Amino acid sequence: MLNRGWFVVRMQFIYRDSQGREIRTRSTGDITLDADRTIDPGEYGVPVGASFRVHASVVAGRDKTSTEIFVYAPNSDYGADFVTTGTTLVNRLVFDGFFLYR
């Protein structure tokens, strides 16, 4: 996740548990302007095989949630790239393709 926005963002993941309830994971630490961070959803509580979306919690701004849905597979060779842009009030969370993780 690369933050190109003029704000601090904390990433979360949203998945459904075995009862179908939507669960939001705890947040990452602060990700500041121009910071690039690789985040493992499993380290934040997403179970193996769970479908999830990426959520950008913008500090003092408008949050964004991805429309793309991923399946958590910790042994995969690929990860999903996201970029945040804009300001606290007008911002975007953009899926920027896949990258080779290993």
matplotlib code that plots the C-alpha trace (Angstrom):
import matplotlib.pyplot as plt

x = [0.0, 1.4, 0.0, 0.3, -2.4, -2.0, -3.3, -2.5, -4.2, -4.6, -5.4, -8.0, -9.5, -13.2, -14.3, -17.3, -17.0, -18.6, -21.9, -21.9, -21.2, -19.0, -15.8, -13.4, -9.9, -7.8, -6.0, -2.4, -0.2, -0.1, 0.9, 2.0, 2.5, 4.8, 5.1, 4.9, 4.0, 3.4, 0.7, -0.2, -4.0, -3.4, -1.4, -4.5, -6.9, -8.2, -8.5, -7.0, -9.5, -11.6, -12.8, -12.0, -11.9, -9.4, -10.5, -8.5, -9.3, -8.3, -7.5, -9.8, -11.1, -13.4, -12.7, -12.7, -13.3, -12.2, -14.8, -12.4, -12.7, -9.7, -9.2, -6.6, -4.0, -0.9, 1.3, 0.5, 3.3, 1.3, 0.0, -2.5, -1.2, -3.2, -2.6, -4.3, -4.4, -6.0, -6.8, -8.8, -12.1, -11.5, -9.5, -9.3, -8.3, -7.2, -6.4, -3.1, -2.8, -0.8, 2.8, 5.2, 5.5, 8.3]
y = [0.0, 3.3, 6.5, 9.4, 11.3, 14.4, 12.6, 9.8, 6.6, 3.3, 0.2, -2.4, -5.5, -6.4, -10.1, -12.2, -14.8, -18.3, -16.9, -14.3, -11.3, -8.6, -8.3, -5.3, -6.0, -3.8, -1.0, -0.9, 1.9, 5.3, 5.4, 8.9, 10.7, 8.7, 5.8, 2.3, -0.6, -4.3, -5.6, -9.3, -9.5, -12.6, -10.6, -8.5, -11.4, -12.4, -16.2, -18.4, -18.8, -15.8, -13.3, -9.8, -6.1, -3.5, -0.5, 2.8, 4.7, 8.3, 10.2, 13.3, 12.5, 10.3, 6.6, 4.4, 0.7, -1.3, -2.7, -5.6, -8.7, -11.0, -14.4, -14.6, -17.3, -16.8, -19.1, -17.1, -15.6, -12.5, -9.5, -6.8, -3.2, -0.2, 3.5, 6.2, 9.8, 13.1, 15.1, 14.3, 15.3, 14.2, 11.0, 7.7, 4.2, 2.6, -1.1, -0.9, -4.5, -7.4, -7.7, -10.7, -11.1, -13.5]
z = [0.0, -1.1, 0.4, -2.1, -0.3, 1.9, 4.9, 7.4, 6.6, 8.5, 6.6, 7.7, 6.2, 6.0, 5.8, 6.8, 9.5, 9.4, 10.5, 7.7, 10.0, 8.6, 10.6, 10.4, 11.5, 13.8, 12.0, 10.9, 12.3, 10.7, 7.0, 6.1, 2.8, 0.4, 2.8, 1.1, 3.2, 2.6, 4.9, 5.5, 6.1, 8.2, 10.7, 11.3, 11.7, 8.3, 8.3, 5.5, 2.7, 3.7, 1.1, 2.1, 1.0, 1.8, 3.9, 4.1, 7.4, 6.6, 9.8, 10.0, 6.6, 4.5, 4.6, 1.5, 1.0, -2.1, -4.5, -5.3, -3.3, -2.6, -1.0, 1.7, 0.7, 2.8, 0.5, -2.7, -4.7, -5.4, -3.4, -4.3, -4.7, -3.6, -3.7, -1.8, -3.2, -2.6, 0.6, 3.7, 2.1, -1.5, -1.7, -3.5, -2.8, -6.1, -6.8, -8.8, -9.9, -8.5, -7.6, -7.2, -3.5, -3.2]

ax = plt.figure().add_subplot(projection="3d")
ax.plot(x, y, z, "-o")
ax.set_aspect("equal")
plt.show()
